[in-house]
Amino acid sequence: MDLFSLNTGGQVVVLYFAYGSNMLAERLRERCPSATFKTLACADGWAFSFSKRSTDGSGKATLSASDGEKTYGVVYEIDPRELAKLDRAEGRGNGYERDDNFIVHDQNHTKIKVFTYLAEPTSCDQNLIPYDWYWRLCLAGAERNSLPPLQIERIRQNRHIKDPELDRESRTKALKILEEIDDV
């Protein structure tokens, strides 16, 4: 399977591997209304952490190469015309880079070429902690997609802190999504 493929309706789509807050379909669809669940997938040799430095000072999700590690996530089909909007939302060029040749395996161990976002090493700090609302988006996405229990537990056990800025736009949007899915 290639990055660009035809969906069942014959439309060209790109395949996106979400492993952080975008695993939650409601979050991703705010950015990419066309996002459609394709499959669960695993990134072999990649470790999950909240070590990407955000502009708000908190930790955001990223993957780092690590032998023997596995990170599970969700593959979505997205209309390629929505890529620029997703690039902006993900901070492409501002700490995250888009990898258009990322390989994951689906539940049948079939390789899938997808794109995903990876933090640049200079934008990472293992001491960062995510804000509670961001952590909850990631956890809700993992739970609602029924990722393997070990992956859910890795997210659940991560430290998180309250966002000191109660009127932060990203916090407000996240809480609205969490309320809509009854995850408050």
Salt bridges, closest charged atoms under 4 A:
ASP2 OD1 - LYS113 NZ 3.73
GLU26 OE2 - ARG144 NH2 3.04
ASP44 OD2 - HIS105 ND1 3.18
ASP56 OD2 - LYS60 NZ 3.35
GLU69 OE1 - ARG154 NH2 3.30
GLU77 OE2 - LYS38 NZ 3.54
ASP79 OD2 - ARG81 NH2 2.53
ASP87 OD2 - ARG92 NH1 3.03
ASP87 OD2 - ARG98 NH1 2.85
GLU90 OE2 - ARG31 NH1 2.61
ASP100 OD1 - ARG98 NE 2.66
GLU143 OE2 - ARG156 NH2 2.38
GLU153 OE1 - ARG156 NH1 2.98
ASP163 OD2 - ARG168 NE 2.66
GLU165 OE1 - ARG168 NH1 3.74
GLU169 OE2 - LYS173 NZ 3.31
GLU180 OE2 - LYS176 NZ 3.80
